[in-house]
Amino acid sequence: RLKTAVAFSSHRAKNGEISLDAADFKYGANALQIFKVADNGCPAVLRFAPDFTVELLNGKKITLSSLQEKALMLIFFSTGCPDCQAQFSEMQRLVSQSEPRFRIIAISRAESRETTAAFIQKYGLNIDVGIDPDRSIYDKYATHFVPRNYLIDNFGEIKALTVEYLPNEFHSIWQQAEDLAR
């Protein structure tokens, strides 16, 4: 297994420690800890993906708990976010090389159907895209920062997470998704 750590662009990981809001966390080579900042500012471990139902751009609805994929990448994004634009551009490149074995659900955070549709059309990706105009889904997973990518297995367990777009981390979670889907 690949070792996964959560990294924020404004924070640094050193010697296996991640500093987040003045709290330090340690992770071992075989441990995976994913942190969500609670309302009081304290990080909490988020091991299983909270269930949700999202309306897709095509009008259909998907409920996370009803999916049976071996690997699912859940992406939260915003159309005006430069990191999101860079990540979707890289996704477009990766998908053009080889169709992924895993399912992707991308959810726009606090944006309209029209704005989201125009953004997705720009990249020509054939993925499920949902809208979360009131942030009710996003708020189950996080309080800040996009893009945010969750790798979820068929049991609903979060296997990896990346926050903001860092190419090496994104390629790592993409490869983990490919491996999990086999």
C-alpha positions as a printed NumPy array, in Angstrom:
array([[  0.   ,   0.   ,   0.   ],
       [  1.025,   3.558,  -0.612],
       [  1.405,   5.748,   2.43 ],
       [ -1.111,   8.593,   2.268],
       [ -0.98 ,  11.855,   4.15 ],
       [ -3.265,  14.829,   4.027],
       [ -1.387,  17.952,   2.984],
       [ -2.629,  21.509,   2.77 ],
       [ -0.701,  23.99 ,   0.688],
       [ -0.32 ,  26.265,   3.702],
       [  0.907,  23.454,   5.965],
       [  3.872,  21.15 ,   5.767],
       [  4.402,  17.503,   6.598],
       [  7.725,  16.778,   8.304],
       [  9.055,  13.491,   9.64 ],
       [  5.649,  11.853,   9.516],
       [  3.884,  14.704,  11.301],
       [  1.195,  16.926,   9.826],
       [  0.46 ,  20.244,  11.453],
       [ -3.145,  21.381,  11.096],
       [ -4.647,  24.221,  13.129],
       [ -1.995,  23.919,  15.831],
       [ -2.646,  20.203,  16.341],
       [ -0.042,  17.655,  15.303],
       [ -0.968,  14.208,  14.048],
       [  1.25 ,  11.236,  13.432],
       [  0.678,   8.517,  10.875],
       [  2.396,   5.18 ,  10.506],
       [  3.425,   3.403,   7.345],
       [  0.299,   1.223,   7.409],
       [ -2.121,   3.676,   8.982],
       [ -4.418,   6.028,   7.136],
       [ -5.937,   8.925,   8.998],
       [ -8.173,  11.424,   7.286],
       [ -9.049,  14.596,   9.104],
       [-12.055,  16.861,   8.955],
       [-12.051,  20.111,  10.877],
       [-15.103,  20.185,  13.12 ],
       [-17.16 ,  23.316,  13.801],
       [-15.028,  24.06 ,  16.837],
       [-11.87 ,  24.019,  14.703],
       [-10.648,  20.683,  16.046],
       [ -9.819,  17.929,  13.56 ],
       [-11.851,  14.734,  13.679],
       [-11.08 ,  11.461,  11.935],
       [-13.413,  10.685,   9.027],
       [-13.037,   6.983,   8.19 ],
       [-16.232,   6.185,   6.301],
       [-17.793,   8.329,   3.613],
       [-20.982,  10.027,   4.812],
       [-23.953,   8.979,   2.708],
       [-25.64 ,  11.461,   0.403],
       [-27.925,  11.724,  -2.579],
       [-26.875,  14.122,  -5.324],
       [-28.677,  15.307,  -8.42 ],
       [-26.545,  14.956, -11.525],
       [-26.424,  17.38 , -14.431],
       [-28.425,  14.864, -16.495],
       [-31.279,  15.012, -13.95 ],
       [-30.686,  11.557, -12.434],
       [-29.967,  11.115,  -8.744],
       [-27.223,   8.989,  -7.212],
       [-27.073,   7.804,  -3.609],
       [-23.571,   6.926,  -2.47 ],
       [-24.637,   3.909,  -0.381],
       [-26.358,   2.325,  -3.402],
       [-23.175,   2.205,  -5.495],
       [-21.257,  -1.053,  -5.829],
       [-17.998,   0.092,  -7.422],
       [-14.739,  -1.391,  -6.154],
       [-13.284,   2.09 ,  -6.339],
       [-14.94 ,   5.483,  -6.505],
       [-13.25 ,   8.856,  -6.658],
       [-15.439,  11.554,  -5.171],
       [-14.297,  15.018,  -6.199],
       [-15.525,  18.291,  -4.755],
       [-14.704,  21.315,  -6.9  ],
       [-15.535,  24.904,  -7.737],
       [-15.532,  26.236, -11.299],
       [-13.693,  29.444, -10.39 ],
       [-10.917,  27.655,  -8.513],
       [ -7.553,  27.698, -10.381],
       [ -6.47 ,  24.436,  -8.698],
       [ -9.738,  22.789,  -9.785],
       [ -9.189,  23.962, -13.351],
       [ -5.657,  22.535, -13.324],
       [ -6.877,  19.233, -11.888],
       [ -9.681,  18.884, -14.436],
       [ -7.214,  19.65 , -17.213],
       [ -4.976,  16.857, -15.908],
       [ -7.969,  14.516, -15.595],
       [ -8.795,  15.264, -19.229],
       [ -5.233,  14.295, -20.186],
       [ -5.284,  11.092, -18.119],
       [ -8.691,   9.978, -19.428],
       [ -7.598,  10.627, -23.032],
       [ -4.696,   8.203, -22.487],
       [ -6.756,   5.473, -20.85 ],
       [-10.332,   5.245, -19.589],
       [-10.165,   4.822, -15.788],
       [-11.239,   1.501, -14.265],
       [-12.877,   3.334, -11.377],
       [-15.959,   5.516, -11.211],
       [-15.682,   9.278, -10.782],
       [-18.358,  11.473,  -9.266],
       [-17.525,  15.168,  -9.286],
       [-19.699,  17.535,  -7.249],
       [-19.633,  21.289,  -7.681],
       [-19.732,  23.196,  -4.44 ],
       [-22.239,  26.072,  -4.133],
       [-22.718,  26.65 ,  -7.859],
       [-25.585,  26.595, -10.327],
       [-26.384,  23.83 , -12.786],
       [-25.587,  26.144, -15.726],
       [-22.178,  27.235, -14.416],
       [-21.244,  23.647, -13.588],
       [-22.388,  22.326, -16.985],
       [-20.35 ,  24.956, -18.852],
       [-17.257,  24.068, -16.807],
       [-17.572,  20.318, -17.42 ],
       [-18.273,  20.8  , -21.128],
       [-15.   ,  22.714, -21.413],
       [-13.071,  19.587, -20.368],
       [-15.153,  17.056, -22.31 ],
       [-15.109,  14.479, -19.52 ],
       [-17.654,  11.657, -19.506],
       [-18.101,  11.42 , -15.734],
       [-20.995,  11.775, -13.31 ],
       [-21.26 ,  15.42 , -12.266],
       [-23.532,  16.584,  -9.491],
       [-24.458,  19.915,  -8.032],
       [-24.468,  20.876,  -4.376],
       [-25.851,  24.435,  -4.483],
       [-26.277,  24.752,  -0.712],
       [-23.072,  22.869,   0.255],
       [-25.077,  20.315,   2.244],
       [-23.083,  17.404,   0.806],
       [-19.696,  19.131,   0.927],
       [-20.267,  20.139,   4.559],
       [-20.512,  16.448,   5.517],
       [-16.926,  16.002,   4.309],
       [-15.116,  19.272,   4.882],
       [-15.285,  22.933,   5.771],
       [-12.697,  24.441,   3.408],
       [-10.529,  23.835,   0.346],
       [-11.176,  22.428,  -3.116],
       [-10.443,  20.439,  -5.087],
       [-10.894,  17.688,  -2.577],
       [-10.599,  14.088,  -3.793],
       [-11.777,  11.078,  -1.801],
       [-10.997,   7.51 ,  -2.826],
       [-13.806,   5.313,  -1.485],
       [-13.969,   1.512,  -1.622],
       [-17.088,  -0.662,  -2.055],
       [-17.582,  -0.771,   1.731],
       [-17.744,   3.021,   1.941],
       [-14.341,   3.317,   3.583],
       [-12.247,   6.314,   2.622],
       [ -8.936,   4.892,   1.441],
       [ -7.194,   8.129,   0.477],
       [ -7.718,  11.86 ,   0.292],
       [ -6.053,  14.77 ,  -1.424],
       [ -6.753,  18.403,  -0.712],
       [ -6.04 ,  21.16 ,  -3.217],
       [ -4.291,  20.241,  -6.461],
       [ -0.743,  19.034,  -6.144],
       [  0.161,  16.977,  -9.25 ],
       [  2.157,  14.29 ,  -7.425],
       [ -0.595,  13.73 ,  -4.859],
       [ -3.278,  13.677,  -7.534],
       [ -1.338,  11.118,  -9.597],
       [ -0.854,   9.029,  -6.463],
       [ -4.576,   8.915,  -5.597],
       [ -5.412,   8.244,  -9.274],
       [ -3.03 ,   5.262,  -9.279],
       [ -4.444,   4.04 ,  -5.948],
       [ -7.931,   4.171,  -7.487],
       [ -6.735,   2.168, -10.505],
       [ -5.139,  -0.432,  -8.198],
       [ -8.232,  -0.663,  -5.984],
       [-10.515,  -1.149,  -8.995],
       [ -8.622,  -4.234, -10.213]])
